[in-house]
């Protein structure tokens, strides 16, 4: 099973050059090791340097991953006595760390970033809207493509995160059982980043403006 898992992870990395891809982070279901069997695709992006990571999992595993993440943070909070840690904050910092390291799929930091992001997404308003939309079409709760942007602010005071959801049924873009086309993903990321960094009409846009703006890779600005 380990060799088969590695095989599909290698396939995922081959078809998506430049991404650090983790297949099935923290999954316990041994019956579904192919990408075609997954219904949740996570894309984590360090906007400052255009580092991309990705993960594929089953929607049924998402609640367990959230429990794992919250348990990890609760233990860390207790040890450090610094109060409650937020999954969104930790996921953003994990993504930024991966970006700074230029992390590869085999690095444990990538698995941690994808797993923390999976947990963080389930606490967002985007997820709250996606669930009923998915159920209406007979899809599992977290099915779809989830992009999580980590913005490093210019004042260096923190990281602001931004979730984006694309249904697998989205015409022309959504894909079931496979990652988004890299060019489609880059176009989506570029569009969202442009909106967040040029307008204060959104909560993210206002947050970035209050922190002196975001550091954005020229590669993303090109889209």
FENQUI-V899279 format. One record per backbone hydrogen bond with DSSP energy under -1.0 kcal/mol. NH is the residue of the N-H (numbers start at 1). CO is the residue of the C=O. If there is no record, write none. Layout:
NH|CO  NH|CO
This chain:
5|1  6|2  7|3  8|4  9|5  10|6  11|7  12|8  13|9  14|10  15|11  19|16  20|52  22|54  24|56  27|24  37|34  38|35  39|57  40|57  41|144  42|55  43|146  44|53  45|148  46|51  47|150  50|46  51|46  53|44  54|20  55|42  56|22  57|40  61|58  62|59  65|61  66|62  67|63  68|64  69|65  70|66  71|67  72|68  73|69  74|70  75|71  76|72  77|73  78|74  79|75  80|76  81|77  90|86  91|87  92|88  93|89  94|90  95|91  96|92  97|93  98|94  99|95  100|96  101|97  102|98  103|98  107|104  110|107  112|108  113|109  114|110  115|111  116|112  117|113  118|114  119|115  120|116  121|117  123|120  124|121  128|124  129|125  130|126  131|127  133|129  134|130  135|131  136|132  138|135  139|134  143|140  144|39  145|166  146|41  147|164  148|43  149|162  150|45  151|160  153|158  154|213  155|211  156|153  160|151  162|149  164|147  166|145  170|167  173|170  174|170  185|181  186|182  187|183  188|184  189|185  190|186  191|187  192|188  193|189  194|190  195|191  196|192  197|193  206|202  207|203  208|204  209|205  210|206  212|209  213|208  215|152  217|47  221|217  222|218  223|220
